[in-house]
Amino acid sequence: MLQALLDSIPVALGIATYGVVFGALARQAGLTLLDSLGMSALVFSGSAQFVALPLLRAGVGPAELFVTALLVSLRHLVMGLSLGPRVRGLAFGHRLVLAFGLNDEAYGLTTWHASRHGFNPAYMRGAGLATFLAWTTGTAAGAAFGAILPDPARWGLDFAFTAVFIALLVPQVKGKAGLAAAVAGGLTAVLSAPLLGGGGQVLAGALAAAAVGGILDREP
């Protein structure tokens, strides 16, 4: 678990950065400091929270917010399915804790470590904890001092969200199968965007990448 916390430092810095951006935007959308921090602690999903802000500002109801967050977060289903066989023997409560801490960055760190040293639930807990602390701390800072950063995009901080995902993706792309999976996932997401929207295109891209990678990486 300590090793996961140490490995997570570079990623956590990026998470904290766009946590600051979220906190600042949340205050601009009318959320209080407590609202912003509570949302990050309970929802704990950057993409869903960023999508929710304009909806909150527009005054939509809880049902619309729930459905939107669900669609944006469908990729977690794919991540959960890939890790399911590795956590099947753990107690249900333990699996719930791991599920809550599962996000894109924690998943990337966990699978990266598992490919080298085997899967370790303690490592996954550490990765989830590191990302949780970085996200909530960044949110609190952004919500508290958001007035100093009136336009995060002006400073390029909005790109931190994308940069973290690029940093997680590059080490995973190995060999022809990995490259083909990355290209297939990216193209599918882009081409399906007009039809499926944000959450749908991410899920479609994930499924396409998994299918292509699985086919090309099969053992003879």
Rosetta blueprint (number, residue, H / E / L):
1 M L
2 L H
3 Q H
4 A H
5 L H
6 L H
7 D H
8 S L
9 I H
10 P H
11 V H
12 A H
13 L H
14 G H
15 I H
16 A H
17 T H
18 Y H
19 G H
20 V H
21 V H
22 F H
23 G H
24 A H
25 L H
26 A H
27 R H
28 Q H
29 A L
30 G L
31 L L
32 T L
33 L H
34 L H
35 D H
36 S H
37 L H
38 G H
39 M H
40 S H
41 A H
42 L H
43 V L
44 F L
45 S L
46 G H
47 S H
48 A H
49 Q H
50 F H
51 V H
52 A H
53 L H
54 P H
55 L H
56 L H
57 R H
58 A H
59 G L
60 V L
61 G L
62 P H
63 A H
64 E H
65 L H
66 F H
67 V H
68 T H
69 A H
70 L H
71 L H
72 V H
73 S L
74 L L
75 R H
76 H H
77 L H
78 V H
79 M H
80 G H
81 L H
82 S H
83 L H
84 G H
85 P H
86 R H
87 V H
88 R L
89 G L
90 L L
91 A L
92 F H
93 G H
94 H H
95 R H
96 L H
97 V H
98 L H
99 A H
100 F H
101 G L
102 L L
103 N L
104 D H
105 E H
106 A H
107 Y H
108 G H
109 L H
110 T H
111 T H
112 W H
113 H H
114 A H
115 S H
116 R H
117 H H
118 G L
119 F L
120 N L
121 P H
122 A H
123 Y H
124 M H
125 R H
126 G H
127 A H
128 G H
129 L H
130 A H
131 T H
132 F H
133 L H
134 A H
135 W H
136 T H
137 T H
138 G H
139 T H
140 A H
141 A H
142 G H
143 A H
144 A H
145 F H
146 G H
147 A H
148 I H
149 L L
150 P L
151 D L
152 P H
153 A H
154 R H
155 W H
156 G L
157 L H
158 D H
159 F H
160 A H
161 F H
162 T H
163 A H
164 V H
165 F H
166 I H
167 A H
168 L H
169 L H
170 V H
171 P H
172 Q H
173 V L
174 K L
175 G H
176 K H
177 A H
178 G H
179 L H
180 A H
181 A H
182 A H
183 V H
184 A H
185 G H
186 G H
187 L H
188 T H
189 A H
190 V H
191 L H
192 S H
193 A H
194 P H
195 L H
196 L H
197 G H
198 G H
199 G H
200 G H
201 Q H
202 V H
203 L H
204 A H
205 G H
206 A H
207 L H
208 A H
209 A H
210 A H
211 A H
212 V H
213 G H
214 G H
215 I H
216 L H
217 D L
218 R L
219 E L
220 P L
